[in-house]
Amino acid sequence: MDNNRNRNDAISRRTFFKRTTAAGLLSALAVTGLDKSVQASELGAGELGTLIDLTKCDGCKNYATPLCVEACGKHNQERFPEPQKPLKKYWPQDKVEDWSNKRDLKSRLTPYNWTFVDHVKVLYNGAEQEVYVPRRCMHCDHPTCSKLCPFSAITKDQTGAVSIDDEICFGGAKCRDVCPWGIPQRQAGVGIYMEVAPDLAGGGVMYKCDMCVDLLHEGKKPACVSACPKNAILIGKKEEIKNIAYKKAEDINGFIYGDKENGGTSTYYVSAVPFAAIDAAIKEDKVSKKDTAPGRPGMPVNVENYLSTGKGMFLSTVIAPFAGAAAAGITAYRTLKGDKVKGAQINQKEQREENSDGTENK
């Protein structure tokens, strides 16, 4: 019973935090117990940035699983989906996305694996180099996923973390369609669409990295950052991290990724080899392995933000009022459902009390 209570308490705290971050209340973040780079960021005072140094990452080759991946999984395992089966194909598509039997898959992004380390061999300056690339959400400055979600299920808080609310996501996968990297991944058989319209719309829930906003709230670093044995992942005030990234790139005559792509992101990669070459190597490896499944993003350069295009701006304008109405409708539905559940609980309690009184009177 204690384990169940602790689990429920943890979920309740997470749900409460998710609500407050959506309202922009992260300005009260604690900063005690942080190392210098994180404490200097004064977490709630502005956006955070992360630096992923590919010159340091070796994929934890001495471990069965990269430690950042393992830490991410352990921290988020209570949030992983538990689908209701048998799964229905989601209208109007004649397919279903189910990763529930591949929960241990660590070689790509899935609803059960929110970060992974890609490994490719890159030919550069006449030499072949092994490159390990930690991948997860880039946490964009102007996230297309958030602006174009028709149900307002994706928010960006003051830290720069972009999060999906799994309680109101319908799993339509528009976020993945407009993400340059196709980051969010879908699991069928879960989510509010199962209650509202399981035969008409939706497809499950989309899942991705949220930068461990619950840990940030506690004044702690994301799980992947804390777990990295090579100090290849850093977090701190965004401008400071950006400066560190550019200084490192200058020192090694290297390259930066994430500062300009998709209109800018909160994630800065530093590499000794060009990212165009890394992207080409990923594509070549996928072709050779006939890998067509989602969840293994490339690193395309000069990525234009979809919202800056005519089509993107038009779609954003069209979706905005619908998203607001949908969010209001979902809130009303959940409030009504909550009132019904609460009423049923009260009735059950009163019935038990009546039965108890009747027994005592006898």
VEXZAPA-353561 format. One record per residue: x, y, z of N, C-alpha, C, CB in turn. Coordinates in steps of 0.2 Angstrom, whole numbers, padded with zeros to 4 digits, always signed. Glycine has a CB too. Example, Ala and Ser with C-alpha at 12.3 -4.5 7.8 and 13.67 -1.06 7.14 Angstrom:
BEGIN
+0066-0028+0039+0062-0022+0039+0066-0016+0039+0057-0022+0045/+0064-0011+0035+0068-0005+0036+0064+0000+0039+0070-0003+0029/
//
This chain:
BEGIN
+0004-0006+0000+0000+0000+0000+0004+0006+0000-0005+0000+0006/+0010+0006+0004+0014+0012+0004+0017+0013-0003+0020+0011+0009/+0019+0008-0007+0022+0009-0013+0017+0012-0018+0024+0002-0016/+0010+0010-0017+0005+0013-0022+0004+0020-0020-0001+0009-0021/+0004+0022-0013+0003+0029-0011+0009+0033-0013+0003+0029-0003/+0015+0031-0013+0021+0035-0015+0020+0036-0022+0027+0031-0013/+0018+0031-0026+0018+0032-0033+0012+0037-0035+0016+0025-0037/+0006+0036-0032+0001+0041-0033+0003+0048-0031-0005+0039-0029/+0007+0049-0025+0009+0055-0023+0014+0058-0028+0013+0055-0017/+0018+0054-0031+0023+0056-0036+0019+0059-0043+0028+0051-0038/+0014+0055-0045+0010+0057-0051+0006+0063-0049+0005+0051-0053/+0004+0064-0043+0000+0070-0041+0005+0076-0042-0003+0069-0035/+0011+0075-0039+0015+0081-0039+0017+0083-0046+0022+0079-0035/+0018+0078-0050+0020+0079-0057+0014+0082-0061+0022+0072-0061/+0008+0080-0060+0002+0083-0063+0002+0091-0061-0004+0079-0061/+0002+0092-0054+0002+0099-0052+0007+0103-0055+0003+0099-0044/+0013+0100-0055+0019+0104-0058+0018+0106-0066+0026+0101-0057/+0015+0101-0069+0013+0102-0076+0008+0107-0077+0011+0095-0079/+0003+0108-0073-0001+0113-0073+0002+0120-0072-0007+0112-0068/+0006+0120-0067+0009+0127-0065+0014+0129-0070+0012+0126-0058/+0018+0124-0073+0022+0126-0078+0019+0129-0085+0027+0121-0080/+0013+0126-0086+0009+0128-0092+0007+0135-0091+0003+0123-0093/+0006+0137-0085+0004+0144-0083+0010+0149-0082+0000+0144-0077/+0016+0146-0083+0022+0150-0083+0024+0152-0076+0020+0157-0086/+0023+0147-0071+0025+0149-0064+0032+0146-0062+0020+0146-0060/+0036+0145-0067+0043+0142-0065+0048+0148-0063+0046+0139-0072/+0045+0154-0062+0049+0159-0059+0051+0158-0052+0046+0166-0060/+0048+0153-0049+0050+0152-0042+0054+0146-0041+0043+0151-0038/+0058+0144-0046+0062+0138-0046+0068+0139-0040+0065+0137-0053/+0069+0134-0037+0074+0134-0032+0081+0133-0035+0073+0129-0027/+0086+0136-0033+0093+0135-0036+0098+0133-0031+0095+0142-0038/+0096+0130-0025+0100+0127-0020+0103+0121-0023+0097+0126-0014/+0110+0119-0021+0113+0113-0022+0115+0112-0029+0108+0107-0021/+0115+0117-0033+0117+0117-0040+0125+0118-0041+0113+0122-0045/+0128+0116-0046+0135+0117-0048+0135+0125-0051+0138+0112-0053/+0141+0127-0052+0142+0134-0053+0138+0136-0060+0149+0136-0054/+0139+0132-0065+0136+0134-0071+0128+0134-0071+0138+0129-0077/+0125+0130-0067+0118+0130-0067+0115+0135-0062+0115+0123-0064/+0119+0136-0056+0117+0141-0052+0117+0148-0055+0121+0140-0045/+0122+0149-0059+0123+0156-0062+0117+0157-0066+0130+0156-0066/+0114+0152-0069+0108+0153-0073+0102+0156-0070+0106+0147-0077/+0102+0156-0063+0096+0158-0059+0090+0155-0063+0096+0166-0059/+0089+0149-0063+0084+0145-0067+0078+0149-0069+0082+0139-0063/+0074+0151-0064+0068+0154-0066+0068+0161-0069+0064+0155-0060/+0074+0164-0070+0075+0171-0072+0075+0171-0080+0081+0174-0069/+0076+0166-0083+0076+0166-0090+0077+0159-0093+0082+0170-0093/+0078+0159-0100+0079+0152-0103+0085+0149-0102+0078+0153-0111/+0085+0142-0101+0091+0138-0101+0093+0135-0107+0089+0132-0096/+0099+0134-0108+0102+0131-0114+0106+0124-0112+0106+0135-0117/+0106+0120-0116+0110+0114-0115+0116+0113-0121+0106+0107-0115/+0121+0111-0119+0127+0110-0123+0128+0102-0124+0133+0114-0121/+0128+0100-0130+0130+0093-0131+0137+0092-0135+0124+0089-0134/+0142+0090-0131+0149+0091-0134+0150+0084-0137+0154+0093-0129/+0150+0083-0144+0152+0077-0147+0159+0075-0147+0149+0077-0155/+0163+0080-0145+0170+0078-0144+0172+0074-0138+0175+0084-0145/+0167+0074-0133+0167+0071-0127+0163+0064-0127+0165+0075-0121/+0158+0064-0130+0153+0059-0130+0156+0052-0133+0146+0060-0133/+0156+0047-0130+0159+0041-0133+0153+0035-0133+0165+0038-0129/+0147+0037-0132+0142+0033-0131+0142+0028-0126+0142+0029-0138/+0146+0029-0120+0147+0025-0115+0148+0018-0117+0140+0025-0110/+0153+0017-0121+0154+0011-0125+0156+0005-0120+0160+0012-0130/+0158+0007-0114+0160+0002-0109+0153-0001-0105+0165+0004-0104/+0148+0002-0107+0141+0000-0103+0137-0003-0108+0138+0007-0100/+0132-0007-0106+0127-0010-0110+0122-0005-0114+0123-0015-0107/+0121+0001-0110+0117+0006-0112+0120+0013-0110+0109+0005-0109/+0120+0018-0115+0122+0024-0113+0119+0027-0106+0121+0029-0118/+0123+0029-0102+0120+0031-0095+0115+0036-0095+0126+0033-0091/+0116+0041-0100+0111+0046-0101+0104+0043-0103+0113+0051-0106/+0104+0038-0107+0098+0035-0109+0095+0031-0103+0099+0030-0115/+0099+0027-0100+0097+0024-0094+0094+0028-0089+0102+0020-0091/+0097+0034-0087+0094+0038-0082+0088+0041-0085+0099+0044-0081/+0087+0043-0091+0081+0046-0093+0075+0041-0093+0082+0048-0101/+0076+0035-0094+0071+0029-0094+0069+0028-0086+0074+0023-0096/+0074+0028-0082+0072+0027-0075+0068+0033-0072+0079+0026-0071/+0070+0039-0074+0067+0045-0071+0059+0045-0074+0070+0051-0073/+0058+0043-0080+0052+0044-0083+0047+0038-0084+0053+0047-0090/+0050+0032-0081+0046+0026-0082+0039+0026-0079+0050+0021-0078/+0037+0030-0074+0031+0030-0072+0026+0034-0077+0030+0034-0065/+0029+0038-0081+0025+0041-0086+0024+0037-0093+0028+0048-0088/+0027+0032-0093+0027+0028-0100+0020+0025-0100+0032+0022-0100/+0017+0025-0107+0010+0023-0108+0009+0015-0107+0009+0024-0115/+0003+0014-0104+0001+0007-0103-0006+0007-0108-0001+0006-0096/-0005+0004-0114-0011+0004-0119-0016-0001-0117-0008+0003-0126/-0022+0001-0119-0028-0004-0118-0028-0008-0125-0035+0000-0117/-0028-0014-0124-0028-0019-0130-0034-0023-0130-0021-0023-0130/-0036-0025-0136-0033-0024-0143-0033-0017-0145-0036-0029-0148/-0028-0015-0149-0028-0008-0152-0032-0007-0158-0021-0006-0153/-0035-0002-0159-0039+0000-0165-0035+0004-0169-0046+0004-0163/-0036+0003-0176-0033+0007-0181-0036+0014-0180-0034+0005-0188/-0032+0020-0181-0035+0026-0180-0037+0029-0186-0030+0031-0176/-0044+0031-0186-0047+0034-0192-0043+0041-0193-0054+0035-0191/-0042+0043-0199-0044+0040-0206-0038+0035-0208-0046+0045-0211/-0033+0034-0204-0027+0030-0206-0028+0023-0205-0021+0033-0203/-0026+0019-0209-0027+0012-0209-0020+0009-0206-0028+0009-0216/-0019+0011-0200-0013+0008-0196-0013+0010-0189-0006+0012-0199/-0009+0007-0185-0008+0009-0178-0001+0009-0176-0012+0003-0174/+0001+0013-0172+0008+0013-0169+0008+0011-0162+0011+0021-0170/+0012+0005-0161+0012+0002-0155+0019+0000-0154+0008-0005-0155/+0022+0003-0148+0029+0002-0146+0029-0002-0140+0033+0008-0146/+0023-0004-0137+0023-0007-0131+0027-0014-0130+0016-0008-0129/+0028-0017-0135+0031-0023-0135+0039-0022-0137+0028-0028-0140/+0041-0016-0138+0048-0014-0139+0050-0009-0134+0049-0012-0146/+0048-0010-0128+0050-0005-0123+0058-0005-0121+0047-0007-0116/+0061-0010-0123+0068-0010-0121+0073-0008-0127+0071-0017-0120/+0069-0006-0133+0073-0003-0138+0076+0004-0137+0068-0002-0144/+0083+0004-0137+0086+0010-0135+0090+0013-0141+0091+0008-0130/+0089+0011-0147+0093+0013-0153+0089+0019-0157+0094+0007-0158/+0083+0021-0154+0080+0026-0157+0075+0030-0152+0076+0024-0164/+0071+0035-0154+0066+0038-0150+0060+0034-0151+0065+0045-0152/+0057+0033-0145+0050+0029-0145+0046+0032-0139+0051+0021-0144/+0040+0030-0138+0036+0033-0132+0039+0030-0126+0029+0031-0133/+0044+0025-0126+0047+0022-0120+0054+0024-0120+0046+0015-0120/+0057+0028-0124+0064+0030-0124+0064+0037-0127+0068+0025-0129/+0065+0042-0123+0065+0049-0125+0072+0052-0127+0062+0053-0119/+0077+0048-0126+0083+0050-0129+0087+0044-0131+0087+0054-0123/+0091+0045-0136+0096+0039-0137+0102+0042-0140+0092+0034-0143/+0107+0038-0141+0114+0040-0144+0115+0036-0150+0119+0038-0139/+0115+0040-0156+0116+0038-0162+0123+0037-0163+0113+0043-0168/+0125+0032-0167+0132+0030-0169+0133+0030-0176+0134+0024-0165/+0138+0034-0179+0139+0033-0186+0147+0034-0187+0135+0039-0190/+0149+0032-0193+0156+0033-0195+0156+0038-0200+0159+0027-0197/+0159+0044-0199+0159+0050-0204+0166+0050-0207+0158+0056-0200/+0166+0051-0214+0172+0052-0218+0173+0060-0218+0172+0049-0225/+0179+0062-0215+0180+0069-0215+0188+0070-0216+0177+0073-0209/+0190+0075-0220+0197+0076-0222+0201+0070-0223+0200+0080-0216/+0198+0065-0227+0201+0059-0229+0202+0054-0223+0208+0061-0231/+0199+0055-0218+0199+0050-0212+0192+0048-0210+0203+0053-0206/+0191+0042-0208+0185+0040-0205+0185+0041-0197+0183+0032-0207/+0180+0044-0195+0179+0045-0188+0172+0043-0185+0180+0053-0186/+0173+0040-0179+0167+0038-0176+0164+0043-0172+0168+0032-0171/+0157+0044-0173+0154+0050-0170+0148+0047-0166+0152+0055-0175/+0147+0049-0160+0141+0047-0156+0137+0054-0154+0144+0044-0149/+0131+0053-0156+0126+0059-0156+0120+0058-0151+0124+0061-0163/+0120+0061-0145+0114+0060-0141+0109+0064-0144+0116+0063-0134/+0103+0061-0145+0097+0064-0148+0091+0064-0143+0095+0061-0155/+0088+0070-0143+0081+0071-0140+0078+0077-0142+0082+0070-0132/+0073+0079-0139+0070+0086-0141+0075+0091-0141+0064+0087-0137/+0075+0096-0146+0079+0101-0147+0077+0107-0143+0080+0104-0154/+0070+0107-0141+0067+0113-0137+0068+0120-0140+0070+0113-0130/+0065+0120-0146+0065+0126-0151+0063+0132-0147+0062+0124-0157/+0066+0138-0150+0064+0145-0148+0057+0146-0150+0069+0150-0151/+0055+0144-0156+0049+0145-0159+0046+0138-0161+0049+0150-0165/+0044+0134-0156+0042+0127-0158+0036+0126-0163+0041+0123-0152/+0037+0124-0168+0031+0123-0173+0026+0118-0170+0034+0120-0180/+0029+0113-0166+0024+0108-0163+0019+0111-0159+0028+0103-0159/+0021+0116-0155+0017+0120-0150+0012+0124-0154+0021+0124-0145/+0014+0128-0159+0010+0133-0162+0005+0129-0167+0014+0137-0167/+0006+0123-0169+0002+0120-0174-0002+0114-0171+0006+0117-0180/-0001+0113-0164-0005+0107-0161-0012+0110-0160-0002+0106-0154/-0017+0106-0164-0024+0108-0164-0028+0108-0157-0028+0104-0169/-0024+0105-0152-0028+0104-0145-0024+0108-0140-0028+0097-0144/-0019+0112-0142-0015+0116-0137-0012+0111-0131-0020+0121-0133/-0010+0105-0133-0007+0101-0129+0000+0102-0127-0008+0094-0131/+0004+0106-0131+0011+0107-0131+0012+0114-0128+0014+0106-0137/+0016+0115-0123+0018+0122-0121+0025+0123-0120+0014+0123-0114/+0027+0129-0120+0034+0131-0119+0035+0135-0113+0038+0134-0125/+0038+0133-0108+0038+0137-0102+0044+0142-0101+0038+0133-0095/+0045+0145-0096+0050+0151-0095+0057+0148-0096+0049+0154-0089/+0058+0141-0094+0065+0139-0095+0067+0137-0102+0066+0132-0091/+0062+0137-0106+0063+0135-0113+0061+0128-0115+0070+0136-0115/+0059+0124-0109+0057+0117-0110+0051+0117-0114+0057+0114-0103/+0050+0113-0119+0044+0111-0123+0041+0105-0120+0045+0112-0130/+0035+0105-0118+0032+0099-0115+0025+0097-0118+0031+0100-0107/+0024+0091-0118+0017+0088-0121+0013+0086-0115+0018+0082-0126/+0007+0089-0114+0003+0086-0109-0001+0080-0111-0003+0092-0107/+0001+0074-0108-0002+0068-0111-0009+0067-0109+0003+0062-0108/-0011+0072-0104-0018+0071-0102-0023+0074-0107-0019+0074-0096/-0021+0078-0112-0025+0082-0117-0023+0080-0124-0026+0089-0115/-0017+0077-0125-0015+0075-0132-0019+0070-0135-0008+0073-0131/-0021+0071-0141-0026+0066-0145-0021+0062-0149-0031+0070-0149/-0015+0063-0150-0010+0059-0154-0011+0059-0161-0012+0052-0152/-0013+0065-0163-0014+0066-0171-0008+0067-0174-0018+0072-0172/-0002+0067-0171+0005+0067-0174+0006+0073-0178+0006+0061-0178/+0002+0079-0178+0004+0085-0181+0011+0088-0179-0002+0090-0181/+0012+0087-0173+0018+0089-0170+0024+0086-0173+0019+0088-0162/+0024+0079-0174+0029+0076-0177+0030+0078-0185+0028+0068-0177/+0024+0079-0188+0024+0081-0195+0028+0087-0196+0017+0081-0198/+0027+0092-0192+0030+0099-0193+0037+0100-0189+0025+0104-0190/+0039+0095-0185+0045+0095-0182+0051+0093-0187+0046+0090-0176/+0056+0097-0188+0061+0096-0193+0064+0089-0192+0066+0101-0194/+0064+0087-0186+0068+0081-0184+0063+0075-0182+0072+0082-0178/+0056+0076-0183+0052+0071-0181+0052+0068-0174+0052+0066-0187/+0053+0072-0169+0055+0070-0163+0049+0066-0159+0057+0076-0159/+0043+0069-0158+0038+0066-0154+0036+0059-0157+0032+0070-0154/+0035+0054-0153+0033+0048-0155+0027+0046-0152+0039+0043-0153/+0023+0042-0156+0016+0040-0154+0015+0033-0151+0011+0042-0160/+0011+0033-0146+0009+0026-0144+0001+0026-0144+0011+0025-0136/-0002+0021-0147-0009+0020-0148-0012+0017-0142-0011+0016-0154/-0018+0017-0141-0022+0014-0135-0022+0018-0129-0019+0007-0134/-0019+0024-0129-0019+0028-0122-0022+0035-0124-0012+0028-0119/-0024+0038-0119-0025+0045-0120-0033+0047-0120-0022+0048-0126/-0034+0053-0120-0041+0056-0119-0045+0054-0125-0041+0063-0118/-0042+0052-0131-0047+0051-0136-0050+0044-0135-0042+0050-0143/-0047+0040-0131-0050+0033-0129-0057+0034-0125-0045+0029-0125/-0058+0040-0122-0064+0041-0118-0069+0046-0122-0062+0045-0112/-0066+0050-0127-0070+0055-0130-0073+0052-0137-0066+0061-0132/-0068+0049-0141-0070+0047-0148-0066+0042-0150-0071+0053-0153/-0065+0036-0147-0060+0031-0149-0061+0028-0156-0061+0025-0144/-0067+0029-0159-0069+0026-0166-0068+0032-0171-0075+0023-0166/-0067+0038-0169-0068+0043-0174-0062+0047-0175-0073+0048-0172/-0058+0048-0170-0052+0052-0171-0046+0050-0166-0054+0060-0170/-0041+0053-0167-0035+0052-0162-0031+0046-0164-0038+0052-0155/-0026+0045-0161-0021+0040-0162-0017+0038-0156-0017+0041-0168/-0019+0041-0150-0015+0039-0144-0012+0045-0141-0009+0034-0146/-0006+0045-0139-0003+0051-0136+0005+0051-0139-0002+0050-0128/+0007+0057-0140+0014+0059-0142+0018+0060-0136+0014+0065-0147/+0024+0057-0136+0029+0057-0131+0036+0060-0133+0030+0050-0127/+0039+0064-0129+0046+0066-0130+0049+0069-0124+0046+0071-0136/+0055+0070-0124+0059+0074-0119+0056+0080-0117+0066+0075-0121/+0055+0082-0110+0053+0088-0108+0058+0092-0104+0046+0087-0104/+0064+0090-0105+0070+0093-0101+0070+0092-0094+0070+0100-0103/+0066+0087-0092+0065+0085-0084+0063+0091-0080+0072+0082-0081/+0057+0094-0083+0055+0100-0079+0053+0099-0072+0049+0103-0083/+0051+0093-0070+0050+0092-0063+0057+0092-0059+0047+0085-0062/+0062+0090-0062+0069+0091-0058+0071+0098-0058+0074+0086-0062/+0070+0102-0063+0072+0109-0063+0068+0112-0058+0070+0112-0070/+0062+0110-0057+0057+0113-0052+0060+0112-0045+0050+0111-0052/+0064+0107-0044+0067+0105-0038+0074+0108-0037+0067+0097-0037/+0076+0111-0042+0083+0114-0042+0088+0109-0044+0084+0117-0035/+0086+0104-0048+0091+0099-0050+0092+0099-0057+0088+0092-0048/+0097+0096-0060+0098+0095-0067+0094+0090-0070+0106+0094-0068/+0093+0090-0076+0090+0084-0080+0094+0078-0079+0089+0086-0087/+0090+0072-0079+0093+0066-0078+0099+0064-0082+0088+0060-0078/+0098+0066-0089+0104+0064-0093+0110+0068-0092+0102+0066-0100/+0109+0074-0090+0115+0079-0088+0119+0076-0082+0113+0086-0087/+0115+0074-0077+0118+0071-0071+0121+0065-0072+0113+0071-0065/+0119+0061-0076+0121+0054-0077+0128+0054-0082+0116+0050-0080/+0129+0059-0086+0134+0058-0091+0141+0058-0087+0134+0064-0096/+0145+0053-0088+0151+0052-0085+0157+0056-0088+0153+0045-0085/+0156+0058-0094+0161+0062-0098+0160+0070-0098+0161+0060-0105/+0154+0072-0094+0153+0079-0094+0151+0082-0101+0158+0083-0090/+0148+0077-0105+0147+0079-0112+0141+0083-0113+0147+0073-0117/+0137+0084-0108+0130+0087-0108+0130+0092-0102+0124+0083-0108/+0130+0099-0104+0130+0104-0099+0123+0108-0099+0136+0109-0100/+0121+0111-0094+0115+0115-0094+0117+0121-0090+0109+0111-0091/+0114+0127-0092+0115+0133-0088+0111+0139-0092+0122+0135-0088/+0112+0145-0090+0109+0150-0093+0110+0150-0101+0111+0157-0090/+0105+0151-0105+0106+0150-0112+0111+0154-0115+0099+0152-0115/+0112+0160-0114+0117+0164-0117+0124+0162-0115+0116+0172-0115/+0125+0160-0108+0131+0157-0106+0133+0151-0109+0131+0156-0098/+0128+0146-0110+0129+0140-0113+0131+0141-0121+0123+0135-0113/+0128+0146-0124+0129+0147-0131+0136+0150-0132+0124+0153-0133/+0138+0154-0127+0145+0157-0127+0150+0151-0126+0146+0162-0122/+0149+0147-0122+0153+0141-0121+0154+0137-0127+0151+0137-0115/+0148+0136-0130+0148+0132-0136+0152+0135-0142+0141+0131-0139/+0151+0141-0143+0155+0144-0148+0162+0145-0147+0152+0151-0149/+0164+0146-0140+0171+0146-0138+0174+0139-0139+0172+0148-0131/+0171+0134-0138+0173+0127-0139+0174+0126-0146+0169+0122-0136/+0169+0128-0150+0170+0127-0158+0176+0130-0161+0163+0129-0161/+0177+0136-0158+0183+0140-0160+0189+0137-0158+0182+0147-0157/+0189+0134-0152+0196+0131-0150+0198+0125-0154+0195+0129-0143/+0193+0121-0156+0194+0115-0160+0193+0116-0168+0189+0110-0158/+0192+0122-0170+0190+0124-0177+0184+0119-0179+0197+0122-0181/+0179+0119-0175+0174+0114-0176+0167+0118-0178+0172+0111-0170/+0162+0115-0177+0155+0117-0179+0150+0117-0174+0153+0112-0185/+0145+0121-0175+0139+0122-0170+0133+0120-0174+0139+0129-0168/+0128+0117-0170+0122+0115-0173+0117+0116-0167+0122+0107-0175/+0111+0119-0170+0105+0121-0165+0104+0128-0164+0107+0118-0159/+0109+0132-0165+0108+0139-0164+0104+0143-0170+0115+0143-0164/+0105+0141-0176+0101+0144-0181+0095+0139-0184+0106+0145-0187/+0096+0133-0183+0091+0128-0186+0084+0129-0183+0094+0121-0185/+0079+0129-0188+0072+0129-0186+0071+0136-0182+0070+0124-0181/+0075+0141-0184+0074+0148-0181+0077+0148-0174+0067+0149-0180/+0081+0143-0172+0085+0143-0166+0082+0138-0161+0085+0150-0163/+0086+0136-0156+0084+0131-0151+0088+0132-0145+0085+0123-0154/+0086+0128-0140+0089+0129-0133+0095+0123-0133+0084+0128-0128/+0096+0120-0138+0101+0115-0138+0107+0116-0143+0098+0108-0140/+0113+0116-0140+0119+0118-0145+0123+0112-0145+0122+0124-0142/+0124+0109-0151+0129+0104-0152+0136+0107-0154+0126+0098-0157/+0141+0104-0152+0148+0105-0154+0151+0099-0157+0152+0109-0148/+0154+0100-0163+0157+0094-0166+0163+0096-0170+0152+0091-0171/+0168+0091-0170+0174+0093-0174+0173+0091-0181+0180+0088-0171/+0168+0088-0183+0166+0087-0190+0160+0090-0192+0166+0079-0191/+0159+0092-0198+0153+0096-0200+0147+0092-0199+0154+0098-0208/+0141+0095-0197+0135+0092-0196+0132+0089-0203+0130+0096-0193/+0133+0093-0208+0131+0090-0215+0134+0083-0216+0133+0095-0220/+0140+0082-0214+0143+0075-0215+0140+0070-0210+0151+0076-0214/+0138+0072-0204+0135+0068-0199+0128+0066-0202+0134+0071-0192/+0124+0071-0205+0118+0070-0207+0118+0065-0213+0115+0076-0210/+0123+0066-0217+0124+0061-0223+0125+0054-0221+0129+0064-0228/+0129+0054-0216+0131+0047-0213+0125+0044-0210+0137+0048-0208/+0121+0047-0207+0115+0044-0204+0110+0042-0209+0111+0050-0199/+0109+0046-0214+0105+0044-0220+0108+0038-0223+0104+0050-0225/+0114+0038-0224+0117+0032-0228+0116+0026-0224+0124+0033-0229/+0117+0026-0217+0116+0021-0213+0109+0018-0213+0119+0022-0206/+0104+0023-0213+0097+0021-0213+0096+0017-0219+0093+0027-0212/+0098+0019-0225+0097+0016-0231+0100+0009-0231+0100+0020-0237/+0106+0009-0229+0110+0002-0229+0106-0003-0224+0117+0003-0227/+0103-0001-0219+0099-0005-0215+0092-0006-0216+0100-0003-0207/+0090-0002-0222+0083-0002-0223+0078+0001-0218+0080-0009-0226/+0081+0006-0214+0078+0008-0208+0073+0014-0210+0083+0011-0203/+0066+0012-0210+0061+0017-0212+0057+0019-0206+0057+0015-0218/+0058+0016-0200+0053+0018-0195+0055+0025-0192+0054+0012-0189/+0050+0028-0189+0051+0035-0186+0056+0034-0180+0045+0038-0184/+0058+0040-0178+0062+0040-0171+0070+0040-0172+0060+0034-0168/+0072+0040-0178+0080+0041-0179+0081+0047-0183+0083+0035-0182/+0081+0053-0180+0081+0059-0184+0088+0061-0187+0080+0065-0180/+0089+0064-0192+0095+0066-0195+0097+0073-0192+0095+0067-0203/+0102+0076-0195+0104+0083-0193+0105+0087-0199+0111+0082-0189/+0099+0089-0202+0099+0093-0208+0101+0100-0206+0092+0093-0211/+0105+0103-0210+0107+0110-0209+0103+0115-0213+0115+0111-0211/+0103+0121-0211+0099+0127-0214+0092+0125-0214+0102+0128-0221/+0089+0122-0208+0082+0121-0208+0078+0127-0206+0081+0116-0202/+0073+0128-0211+0069+0134-0210+0063+0132-0206+0066+0136-0217/+0062+0137-0201+0056+0136-0197+0049+0136-0201+0056+0142-0191/+0045+0131-0200+0039+0131-0204+0035+0137-0203+0036+0124-0202/+0035+0139-0197+0030+0145-0195+0032+0151-0199+0031+0146-0188/+0038+0152-0202+0040+0158-0206+0038+0157-0213+0047+0159-0205/+0035+0151-0215+0033+0150-0222+0026+0153-0223+0034+0143-0224/+0024+0154-0229+0017+0156-0230+0012+0151-0228+0016+0158-0237/+0013+0145-0229+0009+0139-0227+0008+0139-0220+0011+0133-0231/+0014+0139-0217+0015+0138-0209+0011+0144-0206+0022+0138-0207/+0012+0150-0208+0008+0156-0205+0001+0155-0206+0011+0162-0208/-0001+0153-0212-0009+0152-0213-0011+0147-0209-0010+0150-0221/-0008+0141-0208-0010+0136-0204-0011+0137-0197-0006+0129-0205/-0006+0141-0195-0005+0144-0188-0011+0148-0186+0001+0147-0186/-0013+0152-0191-0019+0157-0190-0025+0153-0190-0019+0162-0196/-0026+0148-0194-0032+0144-0194-0033+0139-0188-0032+0139-0200/-0027+0137-0186-0027+0132-0180-0029+0136-0173-0021+0128-0180/-0026+0142-0173-0026+0145-0166-0033+0145-0163-0024+0152-0167/-0038+0148-0166-0045+0148-0163-0048+0141-0162-0050+0152-0168/-0046+0136-0166-0049+0129-0165-0045+0126-0159-0047+0125-0171/-0039+0128-0158-0035+0125-0153-0038+0128-0146-0028+0127-0153/-0039+0134-0146-0042+0137-0140-0049+0134-0138-0043+0145-0141/-0053+0133-0143-0060+0130-0142-0059+0123-0140-0064+0131-0148/-0054+0119-0143-0053+0112-0141-0051+0112-0134-0048+0109-0146/-0046+0116-0132-0044+0116-0125-0049+0117-0120-0038+0121-0125/-0053+0122-0122-0059+0124-0117-0064+0118-0117-0063+0130-0120/-0065+0115-0122-0070+0109-0122-0067+0103-0118-0071+0107-0129/-0060+0102-0119-0057+0097-0115-0057+0098-0108-0050+0096-0118/-0056+0104-0106-0056+0106-0099-0063+0105-0096-0054+0114-0098/-0068+0108-0100-0075+0107-0098-0077+0099-0097-0080+0110-0103/-0075+0095-0102-0076+0088-0101-0073+0085-0095-0074+0085-0108/-0067+0087-0094-0063+0084-0088-0066+0086-0082-0056+0085-0089/-0068+0093-0081-0071+0095-0075-0078+0091-0074-0073+0103-0076/-0082+0091-0079-0088+0087-0078-0087+0080-0076-0092+0087-0085/-0082+0077-0079-0081+0070-0078-0078+0069-0070-0075+0067-0082/-0074+0074-0068-0071+0074-0062-0077+0075-0057-0066+0080-0061/-0082+0080-0058-0088+0081-0054-0092+0074-0053-0092+0087-0056/-0093+0071-0059-0097+0065-0058-0093+0059-0054-0098+0062-0065/-0086+0059-0055-0083+0054-0051-0083+0056-0043-0075+0054-0053/-0082+0062-0042-0082+0065-0035-0089+0063-0032-0081+0072-0035/-0095+0065-0036-0101+0063-0034-0102+0056-0032-0107+0066-0039/-0100+0052-0036-0100+0044-0035-0097+0042-0029-0098+0041-0042/-0091+0045-0028-0087+0044-0022-0091+0046-0016-0080+0047-0022/-0094+0052-0016-0098+0054-0010-0104+0049-0009-0100+0061-0011/-0107+0047-0014-0113+0043-0013-0111+0036-0010-0116+0042-0020/-0105+0034-0013-0103+0027-0010-0101+0028-0003-0096+0025-0014/-0098+0034-0001-0096+0035+0006-0102+0035+0010-0092+0041+0007/-0107+0039+0008-0114+0040+0012-0117+0033+0013-0118+0045+0009/-0117+0029+0007-0120+0022+0008-0116+0018+0013-0120+0019+0001/-0110+0018+0013-0106+0014+0018-0108+0016+0025-0098+0015+0017/-0108+0023+0026-0110+0026+0032-0117+0023+0035-0109+0033+0032/-0122+0023+0030-0128+0021+0031-0128+0014+0033-0133+0022+0026/-0125+0010+0029-0124+0003+0031-0121+0001+0038-0120-0001+0025/-0116+0005+0039-0113+0005+0045-0117+0006+0051-0106+0009+0046/-0121+0012+0050-0126+0014+0056-0131+0009+0057-0129+0021+0054/-0133+0006+0051-0139+0001+0052-0136-0005+0055-0141-0001+0045/-0130-0007+0054-0127-0013+0057-0126-0012+0065-0120-0015+0054/-0124-0006+0067-0123-0004+0074-0130-0004+0077-0120+0003+0074/-0135-0001+0074-0142-0001+0077-0145-0008+0079-0147+0003+0073/-0143-0013+0074-0145-0019+0075-0142-0022+0082-0144-0024+0069/
//
